[in-house]
Amino acid sequence: MSAKKLPTEITFKKLVEHMNEGVWMGDKDEKTVYANPKFCKMTGYTLEEMIGRQSYDFWDKESAERVKNVNTVKRKKGVSSSYEGNLVAKDGRKTPVLLSGTPLPDGGTIGIMTDLSDLKKKEEKELILNKAIQYATDAIITFNSKGCIESWNKGAKIIFGYKKEEIVGGNLTKIFSQKEMKKILSDSAVRYNLELGAKHKNKEPVKISATLTPVFMGENKPVLFYLIIARDITNQAKLEEELALKYNKIKEAYNKFGVIRREMDYIFDLLTLQESQSDEKQVADFIVTSIIMLTKIDACVLRIYNKKKNTLDLVSSFGLASDWSGKSSIKYPNSLAEKAFKLESSLKIVDITKEPKYQSKYLAKKSNLASLLLIPLKSNGLLIGSLSLYCSPDKKLEIFENEFIEKYAKLIELVLANRKASKL
């Protein structure tokens, strides 16, 4: 048994040691048993210096209290959590991080720390920018492609007379005629010094000179929203200054970039593993581990279809207690996997305890597993196996709205099908 586990352990250790996030593992008393190189770099301690020390020693006072509270309220109950805190390095330097903690079957904990230093700096710049926008004397307005107003600053209130609560959610036709609206929405290019006739709340005409900027989700994508910066030129012959805007990328854009980078890393690693001489168990364990890391769900199960027995046999799992050992092989007929395979679609079940076909309701309740995303794995119309992603009630949106997982499953299908074909 140990000979079979060794390649998997080596792969997992390699994965963890090369992660961009810090990884810390502790026993049931929160004493350090392992930390990856990234975590050592964050704290300035060597692994030898950390072994045996409690996790609370690496946090500032406020964060340590939060960690203790989470361990008392959630971790000991087997519940994962995610929150921000400040690591304190050996030299006293503080590093803001996002901590994602997950309980281990032996009572210990694994924590994944994402360095938020750069993001916090960007947030500070965003805050300054937002304040500048809100208190600018020019009108700064954002609206969607249908003209629905999404934001409205004080400058807009001064020029057009409407308070934010009176106009946000309404349409630009409240201040612009249909003719001017056509002019505004007629082009998807940035336009400067665009002169428009508008109407004040008091019905008086207003003439503005505006910079109109369409903001896209990505290259060759439709316009996400428009930004207009306008100066009142009612009493001017023409605009004396040209307005310009350099709009910083919003926080979600930075987060999305980080997610995409991690997704590409796992795709590359899975393909590399496939090309190596790795055995089936090693590949299966990597698949399950990568899904756990990408989604932060509570449990994941990979099963392979046994055509002779007409069963789905478990080859790798994470997050399931020993109580689940009796479910190492389940009958395929009349199962949820059969239903998903026939529908040729993943099953998204918000509450598995209310699903008639689900046969492990007691174990699910005991493990606080409420929602299930079941993905059938197939090749050339034939069933290969299934992926089951479980999560607690507060995490259901993380798997149901994660478009990458089902795309990643397509790659998993190809890898498993290729390995199966190579054995023939």
N, C-alpha and C positions, 0 to 999 in steps of 0.2 A: 504493500500500500504506500509506504513512504517513497519508494522509487517512482511511483506514478505521480505523487504530489510534487516532487522536487522541481520538474520543469515548470509547473504552474506557479510555484512559489518564486522561482527565479524570474519568470515573466512579470508577475505582480510586483516584485521588488524593483525590477528595472523600470516598470511603468511609474511607480511611486517616486523613485529616486530622480526621475527626469521630469516630473511634473513642474509646472510653473507655480503651483500652489504649495503652501507649506502643509505637511501632513504630520500629525502627532497622534500617537496611540498610547493609551494608558490602561492600567488594570482597574479593578473595581474600586480601589481606593484613590483613583485619580493620580497614581504614581506613574511616571513616564517609563514606558517599555521600549518605545521606538520614536524616532523623529527623522524625517527625510532631510536631505541636504538643504532644501529651500527653507525649511523651518529653522534649521541651525543658522543659516545666513540671516534670517529675520531677527533672531534673538541674540546672535553673537556667541552662543554657547556651542561647544562641541557636543556630540552625542554622548560621549562618556560623562561629561559634566551634567547632562540632563537626566540620565538614567537614574530612576529612583526618586526624583524630585516631583512634587505634586504640580499639576498643571497650573494651579493658582499662583505659583511663584513666577510665572511668565506673563502675568497680566497686571495692569495698573489696578489700584484699589477698587474703583468703580466696576471695572470689567470683571475682576475676580469675584465680586459679590454677585454679579449677573450670572457668571458661570456656575457658581455654587447654587444659586437659586434654580437655574435650569436643571442642574444635576439632581437636585432634590425633588423638584416638581415633575420633570419630564423624563430625564435620562434613565432614572431608576425604574421608571414604568415602561421602558422600552420605546420611548417616543423620540424621534429625531427632531432637530430644531436648527434654525438658522438665524443669526443675529450679528450685530456689529460690536466690536470691542477694540481695545488698544493693547497690543503686545508691548512689553517693556524689555528692551535688549539688555545685555550684560553691562553696557556702558550708559544705561539710563535712557537711551533713545526710544521714543515711542513710535510704533507703526500701527496705523489704523487698518483693521482687517475685517473681512466678512467671515465669520466662523460658521461652518456647517458641521454639526455634531451628530453622530449616529451611534447608538448603543450596539455593542457586540454581544454575541450569544453568551460569552463567559462573564458578562457583567461589566466588562471594560468599555472603553469609548474610543472611537476614531474621530478625529477632528480635522477638517480641511480648511485651511486659512488662505483667503484670497487677499493679497495686498491692495489696499484701497488708497494708497498714498497719492498716486497720480490722479485718481478719480476725485479725491477730496479737493485737490488743488483746482481741478476743472470745475467742481461744484462751486467753489468760492468765486471763480471768475464768472460762472453762470449767474450767481446771485448778484454780483456787481452789475452784470449786463442787464438782468431782469429789472433791477432797481432803476438803472439808467433808462430803460425802455418805459417803465411805468411813470416816471417823473419827467420824461422828455416833453418839451413844449410842442414838438411836432406830433402829429397824429400817427400812431403806429397800430395797425390793425392786421389781424390774420383772419382768413376766411377760406372755406373750402371751394371746390370747383362749381358748386351750385349757388355760391354767394352767401352761404350761411356764416354769420360772424361768430368767431371762436374766441377772440381776445380783443380788448379795447382799452387803451391807456388814457391817462389824464389829458394828454395833448389832443386826443380825438374828442374828448368831452368839451374842451375849450373851443375847438374849431366847429364842431357840429351840434353842441348843446346837449347831447344825450349822456346820461350817466351810464356806467357800465352795466348796471342791473336792468336798465331799460332797453338795452340794445343787443347784448350778447345772447345768441340763440336766435335772433331775428335775422332778417335778410338785408343785404346791402341796398336793395330797392327802396329801403326806408330813407336813404340819403341820395341815391343815384337814380336817374331815370333809366328806362329800359335801353335807350340808345347808348347811354354812357356805360351800362353794364356790358353790352355787347363789345364795346371798345376795351373794357377791362379784361374780359375773358377771351378775346379774339386771338391772343397769341400766347405761346408758352415760353417765350424768351424774356429775359430781363429787359425792362424798359425804364429809361430815365427821363426826367422832365416831362412826364405825361400830364398834359393839362386836361382837367376834368371839371365839368360843372356839377355842383352838388346842391343839396338843400339843407339848411339849418333846421333845428327843431322848431324854431319860431317861423318857419316857412320862408325865411329870407334866403336868396340865392348866395351860394358860396363857390368861389373858384379856387381850385387847388392845383398845385404842381406836385406830382407824385413820382416816386420810384416804386415800380411794381416788380416783385420778384416771385417767380414760381419755385416752390421747393419740392424736389422729387425724392421718392423713396430710394431710387437707384437709377443707374443708367438705363435708358430705354423704357422707363416705367412711367405710368401716368402721374400727373401732378398730385402731390399729397395735400398741399395747401398753398395759398398765396399770402405773401406779406406785402403790405402797402405802407409806405412812409410818405406822409403828405404835409405840405406847408401851405398855409392860407396865403394866397396871393390875390385875394379879392381887391386889395388896394394897391397892387403893384402892376406894373406893365409887363413885367416878365420876372422869372425867377433869377436871382442874382447868384445864388449858390446851387451847385449841383449836389443832390443828396446821394449818399452811397451807403451801402450796408454790407458788412462782413459778418454774416450770421454764424456764430459758433455751433458746432454740432451738439445736439442735445444729449443728455445723459444716456438715453436709451441706445443711441448710435454707438457709443463707446462700449456699452454692455453687449450689444449685438456683435460687434467686432470680436470681442473676447470669446463669445460663444461659438462663432463660426470658426475661429482659430482652433478651439479645442475639438470641435467636430471633425475638422480636417485632420487633426493629429490622430484621432482614433481611427478614421478611415484608412490613413496611411499605415498605422500600426497593424490593423487587421489584415490588410493586403500583404504586408511584410511577413506576418505570422503565417499566412496561408502559403506563401512561397517557400517557407522554411520546412524543416522536417518535423514540425510539431505534431503531437498526437491529437486525437479527437478531443480528449478531456482538456488539454491545454487550450485549444482553440475555443471550446465551449466556455471555459472559465473566463477567458479574455472577453468574449462576447457579453457575458453577464456582468462582469466587472465594468466594462466600458459603458453599458447602459445605466448602471447604478451611478457612475461618476457623471454622466451627461445629464441625468434627469433628477438626481438626488431623491429618487423614490425610496420606499421602505423595503421592497422585496422584488426579486426578479427570478423567474424560473424558465429554463430552456429545456424543452422536451424534444426527443427525436421519435418519429413514427416507426413502430415495429410492425412491418407488414404481415409477418408470419403470425404474430399474436394479436394483431389488430389493436395494439395499445400505443399509448404515448409514454415513453420512458424518460425519466428525468436524467439529464446528463450534467447539469450544473445549476446551482441556485445560490442566492444570497438573500439574507434577511429572514429566512425561515427557521423557526425553532425546531428542536429535536422531535417535537410532537408530530411534525409533518412527515416523519420517516415512513409512515405507512402509505404515503401518497407517491412513492418513487415510481410507480407505474399505474396509469389509469386507463380504463377502457375507452377506446375511441368512439364506438357507436353511442349515439344519443348524448354526446358531450358538447360543451360549449365550443370546443375546437372544431368539431364536426359542423356545427351550425355556422361558424365563421368561415370555414372552408367552402361550404355550399353557397354561402352568400358572397364569397370572394371579396370579403371585406373584414376589417378589424372590428371586434366587438368592444364597445365602450359601455361599461356597466358602472353606474354611479354608486349603487349600493348592492354588493354581491350577496348580502344576507337576505335580499328579497328576490334573488334570481332563482327560479325553480330548478334549473339544470345544474346549479352550482352545488357541489356535494360536500363542501368543507366549511359550512357556515360557522360551526362551533370554533374551529381552529382560527378562522378569519377574525371572529369577534375577540378571541383570546389574544391575538397578535395585533389588535387594533388596525386590521386591514379592511378598508371599507370599499374602495373602488378598484376596478380591474380594467386594464387594456389588454385584450388578447389578440395577438397578431398571428394568423396562420402563415406558416412558411411552406412555400410550394415551388416546384420547378417543372416546367413543361406540363402544367395542369395536374401534376401529381403532388400529393402531400409529402412534405419532408419532416415537418414537426411544428412546434408552436412556441411562441414567446408570451409569457404572462408577466405583466407589470402591475404590482400591487402598491397601493399607497393608503395612507390614513385620510380621513375626511377632508382635512385642510389642504391636501396636496393634489386633489383630483384634477384641477385645472392644469397643473404642471405636466401631466401626461396626456390629457385630452387635447390640449392646445399646442403640443410639441410636434410640429410638422416634420421635424428632422428624424424622429424615431422611426416612423413608418418608412421613410426613405432609406434609413440605415438598415432596416429589416430587409430591404431588397438586396443590399449588398451581402447581408448575412445569408440570404437564400442562395446566392451565387456561390459563396464560399462553401456552404454545406453541400450543395449539389455537386460542386467540383470535387470535393473530398470523397463523396459517395461514388462518383464516377471513377475516380482513380483507384478505388478498391476493386472495381469490377474487372 
